[in-house]
Amino acid sequence: MKTLFEICSPRPDILEGNIRESDFAADLAQVINGTAPLEYFLPNKFFHIKENR
């Protein structure tokens, strides 16, 4: 059986070091304060971005 590392490869942005913390976790304090990026308020856009980054 192949290991996870043999069948999966990181996305190019990860390999290049071009990732943001927000790619992995939503900052709910920003949502509560109304200062979050627009994508946080649009569920379809938010989850599309999180799945495709």
PyMOL Python script that loads the backbone (N, CA, C, O; Angstrom):
from pymol import cmd

cmd.read_pdbstr("""\
ATOM      1  N   MET A   1       0.841  -1.175   0.000  1.00  0.00           N
ATOM      2  CA  MET A   1       0.000   0.000   0.000  1.00  0.00           C
ATOM      3  C   MET A   1       0.893   1.248   0.000  1.00  0.00           C
ATOM      4  O   MET A   1       1.860   1.337   0.756  1.00  0.00           O
ATOM      5  N   LYS A   2       0.549   2.197  -0.855  1.00  0.00           N
ATOM      6  CA  LYS A   2       1.321   3.441  -0.927  1.00  0.00           C
ATOM      7  C   LYS A   2       0.990   4.345   0.253  1.00  0.00           C
ATOM      8  O   LYS A   2      -0.120   4.319   0.785  1.00  0.00           O
ATOM      9  N   THR A   3       1.962   5.131   0.645  1.00  0.00           N
ATOM     10  CA  THR A   3       1.750   6.089   1.735  1.00  0.00           C
ATOM     11  C   THR A   3       1.096   7.357   1.197  1.00  0.00           C
ATOM     12  O   THR A   3       1.062   7.588  -0.011  1.00  0.00           O
ATOM     13  N   LEU A   4       0.589   8.156   2.094  1.00  0.00           N
ATOM     14  CA  LEU A   4      -0.010   9.437   1.730  1.00  0.00           C
ATOM     15  C   LEU A   4       0.972  10.292   0.939  1.00  0.00           C
ATOM     16  O   LEU A   4       0.584  10.965  -0.015  1.00  0.00           O
ATOM     17  N   PHE A   5       2.224  10.267   1.326  1.00  0.00           N
ATOM     18  CA  PHE A   5       3.243  11.080   0.668  1.00  0.00           C
ATOM     19  C   PHE A   5       3.558  10.600  -0.745  1.00  0.00           C
ATOM     20  O   PHE A   5       4.061  11.364  -1.568  1.00  0.00           O
ATOM     21  N   GLU A   6       3.264   9.347  -1.021  1.00  0.00           N
ATOM     22  CA  GLU A   6       3.486   8.798  -2.362  1.00  0.00           C
ATOM     23  C   GLU A   6       2.336   9.096  -3.320  1.00  0.00           C
ATOM     24  O   GLU A   6       2.540   9.165  -4.532  1.00  0.00           O
ATOM     25  N   ILE A   7       1.132   9.274  -2.784  1.00  0.00           N
ATOM     26  CA  ILE A   7      -0.022   9.499  -3.659  1.00  0.00           C
ATOM     27  C   ILE A   7      -0.508  10.944  -3.697  1.00  0.00           C
ATOM     28  O   ILE A   7      -1.287  11.314  -4.575  1.00  0.00           O
ATOM     29  N   CYS A   8      -0.059  11.750  -2.766  1.00  0.00           N
ATOM     30  CA  CYS A   8      -0.480  13.157  -2.714  1.00  0.00           C
ATOM     31  C   CYS A   8       0.723  14.063  -2.901  1.00  0.00           C
ATOM     32  O   CYS A   8       1.831  13.758  -2.460  1.00  0.00           O
ATOM     33  N   SER A   9       0.480  15.174  -3.560  1.00  0.00           N
ATOM     34  CA  SER A   9       1.553  16.166  -3.674  1.00  0.00           C
ATOM     35  C   SER A   9       0.989  17.533  -3.325  1.00  0.00           C
ATOM     36  O   SER A   9      -0.164  17.830  -3.639  1.00  0.00           O
ATOM     37  N   PRO A  10       1.791  18.361  -2.680  1.00  0.00           N
ATOM     38  CA  PRO A  10       1.323  19.698  -2.293  1.00  0.00           C
ATOM     39  C   PRO A  10       0.997  20.550  -3.518  1.00  0.00           C
ATOM     40  O   PRO A  10       1.569  20.377  -4.594  1.00  0.00           O
ATOM     41  N   ARG A  11       0.067  21.467  -3.321  1.00  0.00           N
ATOM     42  CA  ARG A  11      -0.278  22.423  -4.388  1.00  0.00           C
ATOM     43  C   ARG A  11       0.934  23.300  -4.669  1.00  0.00           C
ATOM     44  O   ARG A  11       1.796  23.465  -3.806  1.00  0.00           O
ATOM     45  N   PRO A  12       1.004  23.865  -5.873  1.00  0.00           N
ATOM     46  CA  PRO A  12       2.143  24.722  -6.226  1.00  0.00           C
ATOM     47  C   PRO A  12       2.345  25.900  -5.260  1.00  0.00           C
ATOM     48  O   PRO A  12       3.482  26.245  -4.940  1.00  0.00           O
ATOM     49  N   ASP A  13       1.247  26.520  -4.794  1.00  0.00           N
ATOM     50  CA  ASP A  13       1.403  27.661  -3.891  1.00  0.00           C
ATOM     51  C   ASP A  13       2.074  27.252  -2.584  1.00  0.00           C
ATOM     52  O   ASP A  13       2.817  28.039  -1.998  1.00  0.00           O
ATOM     53  N   ILE A  14       1.823  26.047  -2.128  1.00  0.00           N
ATOM     54  CA  ILE A  14       2.474  25.562  -0.905  1.00  0.00           C
ATOM     55  C   ILE A  14       3.956  25.309  -1.165  1.00  0.00           C
ATOM     56  O   ILE A  14       4.809  25.697  -0.366  1.00  0.00           O
ATOM     57  N   LEU A  15       4.254  24.660  -2.281  1.00  0.00           N
ATOM     58  CA  LEU A  15       5.653  24.391  -2.617  1.00  0.00           C
ATOM     59  C   LEU A  15       6.456  25.683  -2.780  1.00  0.00           C
ATOM     60  O   LEU A  15       7.642  25.731  -2.454  1.00  0.00           O
ATOM     61  N   GLU A  16       5.798  26.730  -3.289  1.00  0.00           N
ATOM     62  CA  GLU A  16       6.463  28.018  -3.504  1.00  0.00           C
ATOM     63  C   GLU A  16       6.511  28.870  -2.243  1.00  0.00           C
ATOM     64  O   GLU A  16       7.181  29.902  -2.219  1.00  0.00           O
ATOM     65  N   GLY A  17       5.807  28.448  -1.196  1.00  0.00           N
ATOM     66  CA  GLY A  17       5.775  29.224   0.039  1.00  0.00           C
ATOM     67  C   GLY A  17       4.815  30.395  -0.023  1.00  0.00           C
ATOM     68  O   GLY A  17       4.915  31.322   0.781  1.00  0.00           O
ATOM     69  N   ASN A  18       3.889  30.365  -0.962  1.00  0.00           N
ATOM     70  CA  ASN A  18       2.923  31.463  -1.135  1.00  0.00           C
ATOM     71  C   ASN A  18       1.568  31.087  -0.554  1.00  0.00           C
ATOM     72  O   ASN A  18       0.570  31.022  -1.272  1.00  0.00           O
ATOM     73  N   ILE A  19       1.542  30.841   0.742  1.00  0.00           N
ATOM     74  CA  ILE A  19       0.290  30.488   1.394  1.00  0.00           C
ATOM     75  C   ILE A  19      -0.017  31.497   2.485  1.00  0.00           C
ATOM     76  O   ILE A  19       0.871  32.151   3.032  1.00  0.00           O
ATOM     77  N   ARG A  20      -1.310  31.603   2.785  1.00  0.00           N
ATOM     78  CA  ARG A  20      -1.751  32.491   3.851  1.00  0.00           C
ATOM     79  C   ARG A  20      -2.379  31.649   4.953  1.00  0.00           C
ATOM     80  O   ARG A  20      -2.967  30.603   4.677  1.00  0.00           O
ATOM     81  N   GLU A  21      -2.263  32.086   6.169  1.00  0.00           N
ATOM     82  CA  GLU A  21      -2.886  31.369   7.281  1.00  0.00           C
ATOM     83  C   GLU A  21      -4.386  31.236   7.047  1.00  0.00           C
ATOM     84  O   GLU A  21      -4.989  30.231   7.423  1.00  0.00           O
ATOM     85  N   SER A  22      -4.987  32.245   6.430  1.00  0.00           N
ATOM     86  CA  SER A  22      -6.426  32.225   6.187  1.00  0.00           C
ATOM     87  C   SER A  22      -6.830  31.133   5.198  1.00  0.00           C
ATOM     88  O   SER A  22      -8.012  30.807   5.094  1.00  0.00           O
ATOM     89  N   ASP A  23      -5.871  30.565   4.476  1.00  0.00           N
ATOM     90  CA  ASP A  23      -6.181  29.454   3.579  1.00  0.00           C
ATOM     91  C   ASP A  23      -6.577  28.210   4.366  1.00  0.00           C
ATOM     92  O   ASP A  23      -7.216  27.310   3.821  1.00  0.00           O
ATOM     93  N   PHE A  24      -6.208  28.155   5.625  1.00  0.00           N
ATOM     94  CA  PHE A  24      -6.440  26.961   6.427  1.00  0.00           C
ATOM     95  C   PHE A  24      -7.447  27.156   7.543  1.00  0.00           C
ATOM     96  O   PHE A  24      -7.976  26.174   8.064  1.00  0.00           O
ATOM     97  N   ALA A  25      -7.728  28.391   7.927  1.00  0.00           N
ATOM     98  CA  ALA A  25      -8.668  28.630   9.019  1.00  0.00           C
ATOM     99  C   ALA A  25      -9.320  29.993   8.870  1.00  0.00           C
ATOM    100  O   ALA A  25      -8.661  30.979   8.541  1.00  0.00           O
ATOM    101  N   ALA A  26     -10.600  30.034   9.112  1.00  0.00           N
ATOM    102  CA  ALA A  26     -11.333  31.297   9.066  1.00  0.00           C
ATOM    103  C   ALA A  26     -11.067  32.077  10.348  1.00  0.00           C
ATOM    104  O   ALA A  26     -10.972  31.494  11.429  1.00  0.00           O
ATOM    105  N   ASP A  27     -10.950  33.375  10.227  1.00  0.00           N
ATOM    106  CA  ASP A  27     -10.787  34.235  11.399  1.00  0.00           C
ATOM    107  C   ASP A  27     -12.176  34.737  11.789  1.00  0.00           C
ATOM    108  O   ASP A  27     -12.650  35.748  11.271  1.00  0.00           O
ATOM    109  N   LEU A  28     -12.812  34.026  12.697  1.00  0.00           N
ATOM    110  CA  LEU A  28     -14.185  34.357  13.062  1.00  0.00           C
ATOM    111  C   LEU A  28     -14.301  35.698  13.768  1.00  0.00           C
ATOM    112  O   LEU A  28     -15.362  36.321  13.729  1.00  0.00           O
ATOM    113  N   ALA A  29     -13.241  36.153  14.408  1.00  0.00           N
ATOM    114  CA  ALA A  29     -13.270  37.480  15.038  1.00  0.00           C
ATOM    115  C   ALA A  29     -13.504  38.549  13.970  1.00  0.00           C
ATOM    116  O   ALA A  29     -14.232  39.514  14.203  1.00  0.00           O
ATOM    117  N   GLN A  30     -12.888  38.377  12.805  1.00  0.00           N
ATOM    118  CA  GLN A  30     -13.107  39.334  11.715  1.00  0.00           C
ATOM    119  C   GLN A  30     -14.561  39.302  11.247  1.00  0.00           C
ATOM    120  O   GLN A  30     -15.127  40.344  10.918  1.00  0.00           O
ATOM    121  N   VAL A  31     -15.157  38.138  11.217  1.00  0.00           N
ATOM    122  CA  VAL A  31     -16.559  38.020  10.816  1.00  0.00           C
ATOM    123  C   VAL A  31     -17.439  38.758  11.821  1.00  0.00           C
ATOM    124  O   VAL A  31     -18.316  39.532  11.435  1.00  0.00           O
ATOM    125  N   ILE A  32     -17.205  38.518  13.097  1.00  0.00           N
ATOM    126  CA  ILE A  32     -17.999  39.164  14.147  1.00  0.00           C
ATOM    127  C   ILE A  32     -17.846  40.679  14.095  1.00  0.00           C
ATOM    128  O   ILE A  32     -18.819  41.413  14.269  1.00  0.00           O
ATOM    129  N   ASN A  33     -16.617  41.147  13.855  1.00  0.00           N
ATOM    130  CA  ASN A  33     -16.353  42.592  13.823  1.00  0.00           C
ATOM    131  C   ASN A  33     -16.740  43.236  12.498  1.00  0.00           C
ATOM    132  O   ASN A  33     -16.713  44.460  12.375  1.00  0.00           O
ATOM    133  N   GLY A  34     -17.099  42.423  11.506  1.00  0.00           N
ATOM    134  CA  GLY A  34     -17.473  42.964  10.202  1.00  0.00           C
ATOM    135  C   GLY A  34     -16.278  43.401   9.367  1.00  0.00           C
ATOM    136  O   GLY A  34     -16.437  44.173   8.421  1.00  0.00           O
ATOM    137  N   THR A  35     -15.076  42.918   9.704  1.00  0.00           N
ATOM    138  CA  THR A  35     -13.876  43.329   8.973  1.00  0.00           C
ATOM    139  C   THR A  35     -13.305  42.215   8.099  1.00  0.00           C
ATOM    140  O   THR A  35     -12.238  42.371   7.506  1.00  0.00           O
ATOM    141  N   ALA A  36     -14.010  41.103   8.021  1.00  0.00           N
ATOM    142  CA  ALA A  36     -13.529  39.965   7.231  1.00  0.00           C
ATOM    143  C   ALA A  36     -13.649  40.264   5.737  1.00  0.00           C
ATOM    144  O   ALA A  36     -14.487  41.065   5.321  1.00  0.00           O
ATOM    145  N   PRO A  37     -12.805  39.613   4.935  1.00  0.00           N
ATOM    146  CA  PRO A  37     -12.933  39.745   3.482  1.00  0.00           C
ATOM    147  C   PRO A  37     -14.328  39.298   3.032  1.00  0.00           C
ATOM    148  O   PRO A  37     -14.959  38.469   3.689  1.00  0.00           O
ATOM    149  N   LEU A  38     -14.794  39.837   1.938  1.00  0.00           N
ATOM    150  CA  LEU A  38     -16.128  39.538   1.430  1.00  0.00           C
ATOM    151  C   LEU A  38     -16.362  38.041   1.276  1.00  0.00           C
ATOM    152  O   LEU A  38     -17.478  37.573   1.500  1.00  0.00           O
ATOM    153  N   GLU A  39     -15.339  37.278   0.899  1.00  0.00           N
ATOM    154  CA  GLU A  39     -15.497  35.830   0.695  1.00  0.00           C
ATOM    155  C   GLU A  39     -16.003  35.117   1.948  1.00  0.00           C
ATOM    156  O   GLU A  39     -16.619  34.058   1.835  1.00  0.00           O
ATOM    157  N   TYR A  40     -15.761  35.669   3.136  1.00  0.00           N
ATOM    158  CA  TYR A  40     -16.221  35.054   4.383  1.00  0.00           C
ATOM    159  C   TYR A  40     -17.742  35.115   4.509  1.00  0.00           C
ATOM    160  O   TYR A  40     -18.343  34.293   5.200  1.00  0.00           O
ATOM    161  N   PHE A  41     -18.353  36.072   3.853  1.00  0.00           N
ATOM    162  CA  PHE A  41     -19.794  36.262   3.953  1.00  0.00           C
ATOM    163  C   PHE A  41     -20.553  35.570   2.827  1.00  0.00           C
ATOM    164  O   PHE A  41     -21.784  35.579   2.815  1.00  0.00           O
ATOM    165  N   LEU A  42     -19.834  34.972   1.884  1.00  0.00           N
ATOM    166  CA  LEU A  42     -20.442  34.283   0.753  1.00  0.00           C
ATOM    167  C   LEU A  42     -20.032  32.805   0.817  1.00  0.00           C
ATOM    168  O   LEU A  42     -18.987  32.435   0.282  1.00  0.00           O
ATOM    169  N   PRO A  43     -20.842  31.959   1.466  1.00  0.00           N
ATOM    170  CA  PRO A  43     -20.447  30.564   1.701  1.00  0.00           C
ATOM    171  C   PRO A  43     -19.965  29.822   0.455  1.00  0.00           C
ATOM    172  O   PRO A  43     -18.963  29.109   0.519  1.00  0.00           O
ATOM    173  N   ASN A  44     -20.650  29.973  -0.666  1.00  0.00           N
ATOM    174  CA  ASN A  44     -20.235  29.247  -1.867  1.00  0.00           C
ATOM    175  C   ASN A  44     -18.841  29.664  -2.314  1.00  0.00           C
ATOM    176  O   ASN A  44     -18.028  28.823  -2.696  1.00  0.00           O
ATOM    177  N   LYS A  45     -18.568  30.956  -2.265  1.00  0.00           N
ATOM    178  CA  LYS A  45     -17.242  31.442  -2.654  1.00  0.00           C
ATOM    179  C   LYS A  45     -16.194  31.009  -1.623  1.00  0.00           C
ATOM    180  O   LYS A  45     -15.103  30.577  -1.995  1.00  0.00           O
ATOM    181  N   PHE A  46     -16.516  31.121  -0.347  1.00  0.00           N
ATOM    182  CA  PHE A  46     -15.574  30.757   0.716  1.00  0.00           C
ATOM    183  C   PHE A  46     -15.139  29.302   0.585  1.00  0.00           C
ATOM    184  O   PHE A  46     -13.944  29.008   0.590  1.00  0.00           O
ATOM    185  N   PHE A  47     -16.094  28.401   0.468  1.00  0.00           N
ATOM    186  CA  PHE A  47     -15.736  26.982   0.415  1.00  0.00           C
ATOM    187  C   PHE A  47     -15.068  26.598  -0.904  1.00  0.00           C
ATOM    188  O   PHE A  47     -14.240  25.688  -0.935  1.00  0.00           O
ATOM    189  N   HIS A  48     -15.418  27.278  -1.986  1.00  0.00           N
ATOM    190  CA  HIS A  48     -14.734  27.024  -3.259  1.00  0.00           C
ATOM    191  C   HIS A  48     -13.266  27.396  -3.147  1.00  0.00           C
ATOM    192  O   HIS A  48     -12.396  26.655  -3.604  1.00  0.00           O
ATOM    193  N   ILE A  49     -12.990  28.534  -2.545  1.00  0.00           N
ATOM    194  CA  ILE A  49     -11.599  28.989  -2.382  1.00  0.00           C
ATOM    195  C   ILE A  49     -10.835  28.028  -1.480  1.00  0.00           C
ATOM    196  O   ILE A  49      -9.711  27.641  -1.799  1.00  0.00           O
ATOM    197  N   LYS A  50     -11.432  27.639  -0.357  1.00  0.00           N
ATOM    198  CA  LYS A  50     -10.749  26.766   0.581  1.00  0.00           C
ATOM    199  C   LYS A  50     -10.461  25.398  -0.032  1.00  0.00           C
ATOM    200  O   LYS A  50      -9.427  24.797   0.261  1.00  0.00           O
ATOM    201  N   GLU A  51     -11.358  24.902  -0.875  1.00  0.00           N
ATOM    202  CA  GLU A  51     -11.166  23.582  -1.487  1.00  0.00           C
ATOM    203  C   GLU A  51     -10.177  23.623  -2.637  1.00  0.00           C
ATOM    204  O   GLU A  51      -9.533  22.616  -2.931  1.00  0.00           O
ATOM    205  N   ASN A  52     -10.045  24.766  -3.291  1.00  0.00           N
ATOM    206  CA  ASN A  52      -9.234  24.832  -4.503  1.00  0.00           C
ATOM    207  C   ASN A  52      -7.913  25.534  -4.345  1.00  0.00           C
ATOM    208  O   ASN A  52      -7.241  25.806  -5.340  1.00  0.00           O
ATOM    209  N   ARG A  53      -7.526  25.832  -3.149  1.00  0.00           N
ATOM    210  CA  ARG A  53      -6.224  26.478  -2.939  1.00  0.00           C
ATOM    211  C   ARG A  53      -5.195  25.445  -2.645  1.00  0.00           C
ATOM    212  O   ARG A  53      -4.028  25.778  -2.436  1.00  0.00           O
TER     213      ARG A  53
END
""", "prot")
cmd.dss("prot")
cmd.show_as("cartoon", "prot")
cmd.util.cbc("prot")
cmd.orient("prot")
